Amino acid sequence: MESLAMKQTTHMLHSNIRAGENRKIENDVLKIIEGFGNFLNPFALPSEHNDTLFCLSSGKAVCDSVASDLLEYVDKREEATKAFIEERLVK
């Protein structure tokens, strides 16, 4: 009985959508699916790009200054931590 009510509700919802709206929704869904197909797979890059950082959302290589900041953040964090301890906590 419950599944019958669900089918009727689903049918009623879809019957309220006009054909033009339905086509638009279907086209939007197809565009979303196509968009997923266009994403760059960061794990499938050619070997000549192994030392290059890429922006995942755009698929473009980041500029040298951004790459440097991202690759050196651990060292910079350690230096800043030591400096903070020395200047603020030890003195």
FENRA-V808343 format. One record per residue. RES is the residue in three letters. SS is DSSP state (H for helix, E for strand, L for the rest). PSI is psi in whole degrees, 0 to 359 (* if undefined). OMEGA is omega in degrees with one decimal (none if undefined). Layout:
{{RES	SS	PSI	OMEGA} {RES	SS	PSI	OMEGA}}
This chain:
{{MET	L	318	-178.7} {GLU	H	319	-179.8} {SER	H	328	176.8} {LEU	H	318	179.2} {ALA	H	322	179.2} {MET	H	317	179.6} {LYS	H	318	179.2} {GLN	H	319	179.6} {THR	H	314	179.4} {THR	H	317	179.5} {HIS	H	318	-179.4} {MET	H	321	178.5} {LEU	H	313	-177.8} {HIS	H	330	179.5} {SER	H	342	178.9} {ASN	L	346	-179.8} {ILE	L	129	177.9} {ARG	L	158	-176.5} {ALA	H	319	179.6} {GLY	H	319	177.8} {GLU	H	320	179.7} {ASN	H	317	178.3} {ARG	H	319	179.4} {LYS	H	315	179.0} {ILE	H	315	178.8} {GLU	H	318	177.6} {ASN	H	320	177.9} {ASP	H	317	178.3} {VAL	H	318	178.1} {LEU	H	322	177.2} {LYS	H	321	178.0} {ILE	H	315	178.9} {ILE	H	318	178.4} {GLU	H	321	178.3} {GLY	H	319	177.2} {PHE	H	326	178.7} {GLY	H	339	-179.0} {ASN	L	355	179.2} {PHE	L	147	177.2} {LEU	L	129	175.4} {ASN	L	109	-175.5} {PRO	H	345	-179.0} {PHE	H	358	-178.5} {ALA	H	27	179.9} {LEU	L	148	176.2} {PRO	L	155	-174.4} {SER	H	336	-179.9} {GLU	H	350	179.0} {HIS	H	15	-177.1} {ASN	L	333	-178.9} {ASP	L	15	-179.2} {THR	L	134	175.5} {LEU	L	138	-179.6} {PHE	E	148	170.9} {CYS	L	121	-175.7} {LEU	L	328	-176.8} {SER	L	328	-178.4} {SER	L	337	-177.3} {GLY	L	6	-178.8} {LYS	L	152	176.3} {ALA	E	142	178.5} {VAL	L	158	179.8} {CYS	L	164	-174.8} {ASP	H	321	-178.4} {SER	H	321	178.0} {VAL	H	316	178.5} {ALA	H	317	179.6} {SER	H	313	178.9} {ASP	H	316	-177.8} {LEU	H	322	-177.8} {LEU	H	337	-176.4} {GLU	L	11	-174.3} {TYR	H	328	-179.1} {VAL	H	313	179.6} {ASP	H	317	179.9} {LYS	H	322	178.8} {ARG	H	317	179.4} {GLU	H	316	179.1} {GLU	H	317	179.9} {ALA	H	322	178.4} {THR	H	313	179.1} {LYS	H	316	179.9} {ALA	H	318	179.4} {PHE	H	315	-179.5} {ILE	H	314	-179.1} {GLU	H	312	-172.8} {GLU	H	325	-172.3} {ARG	H	328	-173.5} {LEU	H	324	-175.8} {VAL	H	319	-176.9} {LYS	L	*	none}}
